[in-house]
Amino acid sequence: MRCWRIRVIGLVAIALTIAPSTFAQTVAVAQLSGTVNDESNAALPGVDVSVTQTSTGMTRSVVTGSRGEYVFTNLPVGPYKVIAKLSGFSTFEQTGIVLAVGDTRTINVSLKIGTLEETVQVSGQSPLVDTSSTGVGALVPQEQIVGLPLNGRQATQLVLLSGAAVDAPGLTSNRQPPNAVAISVAGGTGNSTLFLVDGGYNNDSGNNTGNAMPFPDALQEFRTETGVRPARYGMFTGATVNAVTRSGSNQFHGTAFDFARHHTFNAIPYFNQKENGGSGQDDGLKRNQAGGTIGGPLMKNKLFFFGGLQVTKQDISPQTTNQIVPTQEVLRGDFSKVMSAACRGGTARQLGFPFVNNQVDPALFSPFALKLLKFIPVADPAYDPDGCGRYPLAIPNNSVEQQVIGRADFQLTTNARLFGRYFYSNYNHEAGFDATGNPNLLYASGNGLGIKSHMHTVAGGWDQVITPHLFSATRFSLADTTALRVQGNGLPTFTTLGLNVFQYTNGDGQNFFNGATGGWSGNAFPGTFYTTTPSISEDIDWTKGSHSVSFGGVWTRPFFDGDGPFQANGLMTFSGLITRGANAQSQVPMADFMLGLPAVFSQGGSQIVAEKQQYVGFYAQDVWRANAHFTFNYGLRWEPFLAAKDQNHFNMAFVREDFDKGLHSTVFPNAPAGLVFPGDPGFPTNGANTTNRLDQFAPRLGIVWNPTGDDVQSVRAAVGRFYDSPKLWQYGHHMLNPPYGNTVTAISPSSCPPPNANGCAINLLNPWANTPGGDPLAAITSVQCAIPSERRLRQHAD
């Protein structure tokens, strides 16, 4: 296996050397082209055409071909001027040209007979109609990014302005850093949109949604492009969002900002108003976002810098919700009030045999319940006049986030340019529960779940003009994210409360209990989730006459390492069925809880994911400007599917033919028909769950018609094939099922003394006492502990 990996890495390295790439870099730059004619509209070959970025002084030059054509590829975004010179003609100069990310603009030049010392100056922007690309895009410039109101100043909201773009809720989660986005464009799924920042990969490999982008003042612009995009695009079937961060120039520029929101200026929602039965309180929102940017030259016309900082502090007091907790009467064994008509929907209820008049001897209360009640508040009669156990709960939702960005651009020579950018985001939402500061178990769920997350992204590039008609661009990026779900120090667990069960999570902030409160507290689970995604690509663009030929290749390696232990510590259910009276509506979960009579206890494996996927893509593409009216855009992309590999070797596959024939695994004969495992005939031999597909070719063909030939109108038609990439979190279910894990429900005793209205309860202190073989988690535990992932080892070591 190791030798095979070395050979693959070697082949990829050779391919990147001889077959340059670009899905991840030229999309972050622009292109300028056109023709040079004389006053009679005859083509002028041999004209010296130069383009200068006016903010930095960066200059490039080409000589027009036999048809008077010129092309500048891979230009950084920004303001430009074009100068055309030819002996016997006046010099032509046009200013006011602004190139945006992904632009392919045309500037046609007309030279008049005269001397070089004479200059014809033209001021104005480049034409807004793209007459060479087959894709459809919408640009969001810097003026809109900083000028339009954005909720939370999240620039990706502006993607929705591109048309045919909508939010795709439900695809983002707390397994990834906050401010992640899922946007569906032109009917694509919300996790098939590729997000690029400075040409660097900016997707979360767990869900394939977009990671956070820098704050608005640090962004220059971004473009959303969909439709039949050229062969240089790949990896995702949906749209591509290309963002470019700001860079320095020959002048110093800086900004300072402070945005504030306060609940004083917010209206109280209708149903929260007192006259409509509400509390009369608003959400208590206090949000402050402050920071600034600065950029300028370190060496004029050579070296430039840009940096920025934004700090966001947000406090929210959500609307109060009513929880039901024990009352003083319940703690004394008196359930009469909680079973009264006022608390039971208008009809009084009774506990079942052997209890009389809703009275329970407190000596029967479970030691487990009594220990847990130390972390549960008692209902206050001031807020609970009916004695039902009402407890008003409002868990604060407060957070702090810092974003830092730094960028440097270096014009080494007239033919070489280098840039690098670093972005850091740190988000902290403190857990609500703390054994010493706030030992209220109700704060361990909902907004009480702590979130600690940070993200590092690096992007860089090297641009080289090999000849005036041959251009090379190298790009690299690295995205590293961490998302931790924590529950606060000293949170009780089943084992600390006296139960004889396996404890999966350990350490303050990662302990949790599940479903043990008789229905008055929800669930909030800890978890650790990491992604690391490097990407390398290389480009060569070659201009030959009326052809603009590009070759490319890219390597990206998404890696998702997560652990979501939502059931690994066990799930306990107190339903009220054990102490229920004759009436079906008489059950009170609190009674079962106080007596330690769970109806269900189940436990299973954790959702352990450690998936790496190798992505490679190579393409060849040509843009042929046949004449002033027709441009042909065609190419072929090869992006083989290399299946993701589980680093813990939790591999299984389903074969439909085996299922239809009733064939079972030879490795695990008790597995259902159709399931196969490593060692079974026909199981993939690539170390993954599925086979590789090397025959994935994606052709693209398009034509752009410029009816009048003056670049003010275009008609496009194109067809192409695209392939998508899997989200790596989908592999996180192996530990929930045999043979790598299981979800098991404990067996209750066959006979027991009253109360037993609906059978016997689970043995609370030893849930597996009546399960043959005892704790079935022992085998699963040995597997999980034997082969933990690298990140989990690191975490435990810390």
N, C-alpha and C positions, 0 to 999 in steps of 0.2 A: 504493500500500500504506500509506504513512504517513497519508494522508487517511482511509483506511478505519479505521485504528487509532484516530485521533482521534475519529471519529464513534462508534466502539464505546465508547471510554472515556467520552465525553459521555453516551451513552445509559445506561451503567451508573451513572454519577453521578446522573443524573436519577431512574433507577429506585430507587436507594438512598435518594433523598430522599423520593419520593412513595410508595414501597412498602416500608416498613421490613421488617427481617429477623429471623431467628433460627434458624440451626442452631447457631451457635457461641457463643451467650451465655446464653440463658435456661436451658440445660441446666446451667449452673454456679450456678444460684440455685434458689429454691424458691417455692412458692405456698401460701397459706393462705386457706381459704374456709369458709363455713358459713351458717347461718340463725339469726335471733334470734326467739324466740317468747316468749309470756307463759306463765303457769302452766297455762292451759287449752290450750296448744299452738297458739294462734292466732298467725299471723305478725305481727311488729311492724315496720312501715316507719318510716323517719326516725330510727332509733337511731344514735347516734354511736359507731362502733367504731374503736378505735385499737389498733395493734400496736407494741410497743417492743422493740427488740433490747437485752436487759438488759446485755450486755457493753459496748456503745458508746453507749447512750442514743438511738440512731436511732429516730424515731417517725414513723408514717404513720397517716392517719385516712381513713375513708370513712363514708358514711351508707347504711344499709340501704335496699333498694328496696322495691317494693310487696309483694313476697312475703317480706320480711324477710331477703333474701339480701345477703351481702357477699363481696367477693373482694379479696385482696391478691396481686398478681402480682409477680414479680421481686424477691423478698426475699432478701437475703444469708443464707447459712447461719449457724446459730448459735442461741443460746437466746433465747426470746421470752416476753412476757406479753401477754395480750389484755384490754382493758378496754372494756366496753359501758355506755353511759349514755343514759337517756331520762327526761325529766321524769315524775314520778309512780311511778317504779320505783327499786328499790335498784340501786346500781352493781354491775356484775358484773366480777370480776377473776380471771383464770386465769393461773397461773405454771407454770413447769416445762415449757414447750413447747420442744422442740428440733427445729429444721428442718434436714434434711440436704440434700445436693446432689440436685437433681432431684425433691424431695418435692412432692406435691400433697396437702396434709393438710386435714382438715375438723375445725373446732371449732364445734359447735352450742351456742348460748347460750340459757339460759332465765332471763328476768327476773322477779323477784318484785315485787309491789306494795310500795312503800315510798318513802323519800326518797333523793335523790341522795347525801346524807351517809352513808347506810347502804351498806355494801359487803359483798357476798357473795364471799368468796375461795375459789377452787378451786385446788388444787395437784395437778399430774399431767401426764404427757406427752400429746401429741396421739395420736389413734388411729393404729395402725400399719398399718391397711388402707387402701390407695389405692382410692378409689371413682370416679375420673374418668379415669385414664390407661389406654390399651389396651396399653402395653408392659409387659414383665416385667423387673424389675430387682432387683439385690442390692446393698446398701450395705455398704461397709467403713468403719467409723468410725475416728476417730483412736486410740481405745483399742486396737483391733486392729492398726492400722498400726504403732504403736510397741511393742505388747506381744507380738505373736506373733513367734516366731523366723523370721528371713528369711536365706537364704543370700546373703551379700553385702549385706544390708540393701537389697534391691531391692523396692520396694513393689509393683511390677506383678505380682509373684508372687501377690499376694493376689487378683488377678482370677480365678485358678483356683478360688477358694472360691465363686464365684458360681453354680456348677453348670453342667453342659454346656459347660465351658470346658477346653481342653487346649492344651498347647504345640504349636506347629507348627514343628518343627525344619527347618532347611534354607532358610528364607526370609530369615534375617538373615545378614550377612556382614561382612567387614572393609572393605566399601565404605561403611559407615556407622559412626557413633560406637558405642563399646561400650555395653553395657546396653540395646541395642535389643531389642525383644521382638516376637514373632509369636505371637498367641494366637487360636485358633479358638474361637468361641462359638456354640453351638447349631447346629453343622454348617456354619458359614460358613468361608471360607478364612482362613488366618492373616494375610493382608494385605487383608482387607476389614473390619477392625475400626477404627473411628474413635477416636483418642485426643485428648482435649481437656484442657487444663490452664488453669483460670480462664477457660474459654470460648475459649481460643486453640488453634489448630490445632497438633497435636504429632505428626504423622506424618512419616516419612521419604519424600520424594517419589520416590526412586529405587526402593524396594521396597514402598512403602505400608505398611510395618510401623511399630510405635510407637517413637518416640524415648525417650530416657531421661527419667524423671520426677525431681523433686527427692527428696532423701533423706527417710526416714519422718518425722523430727521437724519437717520443714517442710511436711508435708501435713496438712490438716484432715480430709479424707475423700475417698472417690471412690465412684462408683456405676457398675456395669455394667448396661446396659439393652439388651435384645434383643426379639425378637418384632415385632409390627406397631406400630412407633413412629409418633407423629403426623407430620403433614406438615412440621413444622418441622425434621425430621431428613432429611439427604440426604448425597450424595457417596459413601457406602459402603453396601453391602448388608448387612453383618454388624452386629455389636453396636456400641454406643457406650460408651466408658469416659470418664466425666466426673470429673476430679479438681479439687479446690479447695485452694489453698495456705492456710496459716494467716495470720491478720492480727492486728494489735494490738487492744487493748481499753483500757478506762479504768483498768486495773491493769497494773503491770509484771509480766511473767512471763519467766522464762528457764530454759534447761536447759543442762546440760553432760554430755557422754557420752564414753566411751572403751570401745570394744568390741575385744576381742583374741581371736585364735585362734593356737594354737601346735601344731606337729607333735608335740611331746612327749606331748600328750594324745590323739593319733590312733593307732589300731591299724594295724599293717602289714597290707595286703591279703594274703589267703591265699597267692596264687601269688607274692608278693614275699618271703615268708618263706624263710629259708635252707633249712629242712628240706624245703621244697617246690620247691627249685631256684631260688629268687629271690635277689636281692641282699641281702635282710635290711634294706633301708633304706625309710623312708617318704618322703613327698613333700617334706619339709622346709618345710612351709607355715608362713609367718609373716604374719599379717594384723593390721593395726591400723587401726581407724576411729575417729577422734576429732573432736570439734567441739562445737558448741553453738548455741543460738538465744536471741534476746531480742526482746521486743515490749512495746509500751506506748503511752501517750498522749504526743503532742507538744502537743496542745491538748485538754483534756478535752471529751468529747462532740463533738469536731470532727475532729481530725487524729490518725491513729494510724500506727505504724510496726511493721514486723517484719523481722528479718534472721536469717540463719543461715549456718553454714559447716560443711562436713564434708570431712576429708582422709582418703583411703584409701591405705594403703601395703601392698602385697602382694608377698611373695617366695615363689616356688615352685621347688623343685628336682625336676623330673619324673624318672620312672624312666629308668635308663640303657638306651639302645638300642645295638645293635652295628652299626657301619658297617664296610665293607671298604675299606681304603686300601692303598697300595703298601707293601711291606716292603723292608727293606734288600736282600734277595736280588733282588727284582723290579727295584729301581733299578740293580742290577748286571747285569740281563738274565737272571737265573736264575728261571724260572717253575716249577721242579720242585716246590716245596712247595705253591704255590697250585693246582697241577694234580694233587696227590697224592690218594690215596683219602680221607685224613682231611678234605680240604677240598672234595672233589667228590662227597659223598654215598655214599662207600664204594667207588667205582670210580675208579681213576686215569685221567687223560685226557692227550691229547697235542695240542700245537699242530700246525697243518697245515704243509704245504710252504711255504717252504723251511727251516723250523726243525727242528732235530734235538735230541731229548732235552730239549725244552722250554727251549732256550737261545736267547736273542736278543742280537745284538750291540748294546750300548748306543749305538753310533754311529748306529744306525738310529732312535733315539728322536726324536720330533717336537719341534722347538723350541717349538711351542705347548704340548705336554705339560710340557716342562721348565719353562717359565715358570709354568704353572698350579700345578705341584707345589710352588712356593715358598709357596703358600697352603694346602697340604695336609699334615697331620701324617703322620709315618711310624709304622707299627705298632710298638708297644713289645712286645718279647718277654715282658715281665712279664704283660701282659694277652693275649698272643697266643702261647701255648706251642706251638701246632701250626703256626705260620708261615703261617696263612691270610690274615693281614692284618686281624685283628679289632681294632677301635678303639672302646672304650666311649665313647658320647657322651650327655651330659645337658645340654641347653641350658636355662639358667635362664629362668623365665617371671616376670619382675618388672615391676611397674607401680606408678604413682602417679596418683591422681586427686583433683582438688579440685572441690568443688561449692559455689557461693555463690548465695544468694538474698536479695533485698530486695523489700519491698512497702510501699506507703503507701496508706492509705484516708483520704479527705477528705470529710466531710459538710459541703458548702458551705452549704446551707440545709436547711430541713426538707423541701424538695422536690427537692433536687439532691445527688447523690453521685458522687464521682470516685475511681477507684483505678488504680494502676499496679504492675506486678510485673516484675522482671528476674531471670533465672536464667542462670547460667553454669556450664558443666562443662568441665573440662580434663583430658584423659587422656594419659599418656605411657608408652609401652613402648619402651625403648631397643633399637635394633638390636643383634644379637649380634656381628656382624662389625665390626671396625675395623682399618684397615691398620696403625695404630701401636699400638693397645692390645690388640687380639686378632685378629691376621691369620690366623685359622683359617676357611677357606672353608666348612667344615661348619656353621658358625654362621650362615650366610646363608640358611638355610631353616627351615621349621617355626617354632618359638618364636623363632628368630633374626630373623624379620621384625619390623622396628620399626613401631609404630603411634603416630602423633601425631594427636590428635583434639581438637576443641573444639566446643562448641555454645553459642550465645546464643539465648535466647528472651525475647521481651517481650510482655506482654499488658496491656491497659488497657481501661477502660470509663467511660462517662458515663451515669448513670441520672437521669431527669427525670420527676417527677410533674407532668404537664400539668394535669390535673384529678383529683379523687379517683377517677374511673373511667377515666382515660386515662393510660397510662404509656409512656414512651419509653426505650429502652436502646440505646446505641451501644457496639460492641466493635471492637477492633482487636488484631491480633497479628502478630508477625514471628518466624520461626524461621530461623536461619542456622547451618549446620553445616559442618564441615570434617573430612575423614578422609584422612590421608596415610599411605600405605604406603612405608616407607623401608628401605634395606638396609645402611646403614652407610657410612662414609667410605672411599674408596679401593678399593671392590670392583672386581675386574678385569672387563673386558668383552671381547667378541670382538675389537674393534678394538685395545684396549690390548694384547691378546695376539698381535697381528700379522695378524689376518684382514682381508681386503679385502671388507668388507660394510658396509651402511648401518647407522649407529648412531642409533637413535631417541631413547632417553633419554640425558640429559646431566646432569652435575653430581653431586657426592657425594650419596649417599643415594637417587639415582634410577637409577644405573647397575645393570645386572644382566646375568647370562649365564644360559643355559637349556640344561640337558641336556648339559653339556660335561664331566662328571666321570666318565664311565664307570660310572655307576650308584651311586656312593657318596654322593650328595647330592641331595636333592629340590629342587623348584622353589619359589621365593617371589618374587613379582613386585611391583614398586613400583606406585604408582598415586596419582592425585589425584582426589578426589571432593568436590563442594561441592553444597549445596542452599540455596536462599533462597526462603522461602515467606511472603509477606505475606497478610493476610486482613482484610477489613473487613465489618462487618454492622451492621444497624440494625433495631430492634424497636419495634413499637407494639402494646400489649395494651389492648383496650377492653372494659370490662365494661358490658353493657346488659341489665339485668334478670337473667334466668337464663342468659344467653349470655355466654361469655368468648371474644371474637373476637380473633384475632391475625393480623397480616400480616407478611410478612418477605421479606428478600432478602439474599444474601451474595455476596461476590466473594472468591475465593481464587486465587492464581497460583503453583502449584508450579513450581519451576525446578530442574532437575538438570543439573549440569555435571561430567562425569567423563571420565577417561582411564585405561583399563585395558590397558596395553601388554604383555599376557601373551605375545605372539608377535612383537612389532614388532622386537625385536633379533635374532630368529632362534632356531631350535630345532635343536640338534645331537644326534644319537643315535649312541653307540658301542655296538653290540650284540654284538660278538664274532664276527659272521658272517664277517668278512673273514679272520681268522686261524684259523678253526675247523678242527679236524682231520676225519678221516673219520667219526667218531662224532658224531651230532647233538647229543649232550650235552656236547661238548668245548669249546663257545665260552666265552671269558672276555672280557667287555667291557673289562677292564683292559688286555688285550693290544692290542686295537684302539686304545684311547686312547693308550697309550704310543707306539705307532707312528704316531699321527695319521691313522687310517683310519676316518673316520665313514661309516656306512652311509646316513645321511639328514641333509640340512640343508634346513630349510624356514623361510620367513619370510613375514610378512604385515602387514596394517595393524593399527593399534591400535584398541581399542574406545573410540572417541571419542563422547561423548554430550553434547549441549547442547540440552536439550529444555525448552521452556516450554509450559505449558498454562493456558488461562484457564478458570476454573470460575465459573459464576454459577448461582444458584438462587433462585427466588421462590416464595412459598406464601401461601395463605390457609387459615385453620383456625378452627373453632368448636367449643367444648365447651359443649353445651347440657344443663343439668341439668333435664330435663323434670319430674321430681318427685323425691320422696325415694328412689325405687327405681330409676329409670332415668336414665342419663347417656349422651348420644350424643356421640361424638367423630369429627368428619369434616373433611376438608380436601383440598386439591389442591396439589401441588407441581409446578413447572415447572423442570426443570434440563436445558437443552439441552447436547448433547455438542459441545464445541468442541475439535477435534482438536489434539493437541500438535504444536508446530512445531519443527523442527530448526533451531537458530540457524546451523548451518554449511551448511544447504540440502542435506543428504544425503538426498534424497527418492526413494523408489520405491514402487510398489504392485503388487499382484497382482490381476488380473482373471480370474476363473474362466471367464467366457464366452470371452475371448480364448484362454485355454489350450485349451478344448474345441475351438475352431475352428482352432487352430494358428497364431494370429496373433502376429506379432512386433512389437516396438517400432520405430517409425520413427526415433526418436532414436538408439537403440543396436540396430541390426538383428541383431547377433550374440547379443543377450540371449535367454534361453530364452523360449518362447512363454508368454504370459500376463503377463510382467513389463512394466510401463509406467513411464515417467519423465516429469518435467516437460517439456511440449511435445508429448507424445503425446495423440491424441484420447481423451477420457474421463478423463484424469488430473485429480485434484482441483485446483481452482483457488484453494483457500484457503491455499496455501503449506505444506500438510501432506501426510502420506502417505495420509490417509483423509479422507473428506468429513465435514462437520459434520452433526449431526442435531439439528434444531430442534424436532422433534415429540415430545420425550421428556416426557410428562406422567405424574406418579406420584400417582394418587388413593389416599386412605386413608379407611377407614370402619370404625368400631367402636362397640360398645355395652357398657356396664358396668351390670350388674344388682346392686343392693343389696337382697337378698331381704327383710331385716327392716327396712331403713330406718334402722338405727342405726350404720352405718359399721363393723361388725365382721366383715362378710363381703362378698365381691364375686365375681361371675362375669363373665368377659370373653370377648368374641368379636370378631374383627376380621379385616380383609383389606386388603392394600395392595400397591403396586408400588414397587420400589426399583431404582435404577441404581447401577452401580459405576464406579470410575475406574481408568484404566490405570496401571500402574507404569512410570515413565519409563526405567528401565534397560533395558527390553525393546527399546528402539530402538538399542542399542549394538552392532549387528552389521553396519551398513552398510559400515564400513571393512574388514570381513573379506571382502567380496565385491565383484566388479566392479559398476559402473564406478568406485566410490569407493575401492576397495581390492581386495586379493586375498590369498590364501594360496597361495604358490608353493613347490614342491619342486625343489631343484636337480637337474640331470641329471648323472650320473656319466659318466666317460669310457667309451668303448666297448671299449677295450683298455688293459691295464696289466700290469706285471710282477707276479710273486708277491710277497706273498700275495694271492690273489684267489679264495678258496674259493667265494664266492658272488657273483662279479662284482667290478667295480672299485669302490673307495671314492670318495667325493666328494673333489675337490681341496680339501684343508683350508684352505690359506692363501688360496685364491681360489675359493670355492664355486661362483660363477656362471661360471667359465671355460668350461664345456662347455654352458652354456645359451644357445641362440640369442638374440642381441640383448643378451647380458650381463645385468647386474643388472636384473631386472624391477621392482624397488622404486623405480626412479627416478621413474616417472610418479606412483606413489602418494605418494612423498615430496613432490613438488611440490604435490599437492592438500592434503596434511596441513599443510604449512608455509604455504600461501597463505592459508588461512582458519582459523586457530586461534581457539578461543573466547576470550572476554574474560578468564576466570579464568586460562587457560593463558598468555596474554600477560602478565598481571600476575605470575604466578609466575616466568616467564623474566626479567622486568624486575627482580624482586627478586634 
